[in-house]
Amino acid sequence: MKMTIREAVVEDIELIVKYENEYFHNFTTISKIEEEINNPLIHIYMLVNKGVLGYVNLWIDDDKAQINSLVILKELRNKGYGFRFFNFLFRKLDELRVKEITLEVRPSNLAAMKLYEKCGFNQVAVRKNYYNNGEDALLMYKRLGSD
Ligand SMILES: CC(C)(COP(=O)(O)OP(=O)(O)OC[C@H]1O[C@@H](n2cnc3c(N)ncnc32)[C@H](O)[C@@H]1OP(=O)(O)O)[C@@H](O)C(=O)NCCC(=O)NCCS
């Protein structure tokens, strides 16, 4: 089956909860993700072929998007899926007329930093002591579309 992205459905919630709690330590629940799926400002896109490869959770407000979380399943990392996910995502955001995308990342997250730089994000600010452990967050920005 060809790789593609689709909006998350109820059957995806368990996997999303598992990964959110494992990687982002901001404890979430089935009902919270259910609410997010039904929130028109939040979009959760799943990267899929035969099964799920990863997901991204974004706020989309008019022509601006903010990535809240991005995960490629553990056993599939560093094989180019993150990069291909962004290609699908940028096309989708273009269809939705989104012009700007931002995200926050820990400077210690080398895989994520490398991926975002490769996808054309630039660092525009530092948010001091942003994370629970006191680590700063880097605010990354990318302009989408041609105008
Ligand atoms: C961050 C994440 C989404 C990257 O996805 P991925 O599919 O592994 O990334 P890719 O394979 O497309 O790699 C993209 C680039 O990053 C590099 N990279 C990937 N993993 C790396 C690692 N562990 N260390 C250093 N560089 C790495 C790749 O080499 C590639 O660059 P290259 O083409 O110049 O070689 C994935 O590691 C993940 O899910 N991590 C846990 C959750 C997380 O941290 N999310 C981001 C929160 S901001």
The ligand as an ORCA input file, in Angstrom:
! r2SCAN-3c Opt
* xyz 0 1
  C      12.190     13.489     15.509
  C      11.635     12.381     14.631
  C      10.184     12.698     14.268
  C      12.485     12.297     13.336
  O      11.882     11.382     12.436
  P      12.773     10.362     11.561
  O      11.867      9.601     10.670
  O      13.627      9.563     12.480
  O      13.677     11.383     10.718
  P      14.366     11.091      9.297
  O      14.755      9.644      9.205
  O      13.461     11.620      8.224
  O      15.690     11.947      9.407
  C      15.764     13.310      9.061
  C      17.188     13.786      9.270
  O      17.532     13.693     10.655
  C      18.667     12.848     10.828
  N      18.465     12.021     12.020
  C      17.457     11.145     12.261
  N      17.640     10.571     13.464
  C      18.774     11.084     13.978
  C      19.474     10.891     15.204
  N      19.025     10.036     16.131
  N      20.607     11.622     15.428
  C      21.058     12.503     14.495
  N      20.433     12.745     13.303
  C      19.317     12.031     13.065
  C      18.709     11.980      9.594
  O      20.012     11.527      9.357
  C      18.199     12.917      8.532
  O      19.208     13.788      8.042
  P      20.070     13.399      6.734
  O      19.091     13.147      5.633
  O      20.913     14.606      6.544
  O      20.840     12.160      7.063
  C      11.713     10.985     15.344
  O      13.039     10.765     15.742
  C      10.827     10.859     16.579
  O       9.658     10.470     16.469
  N      11.385     11.178     17.795
  C      10.636     11.055     19.066
  C       9.598     12.150     19.211
  C      10.219     13.524     19.009
  O      11.270     13.837     19.539
  N       9.497     14.379     18.236
  C       9.902     15.727     17.957
  C       9.516     16.619     19.085
  S       9.854     18.320     18.718
*
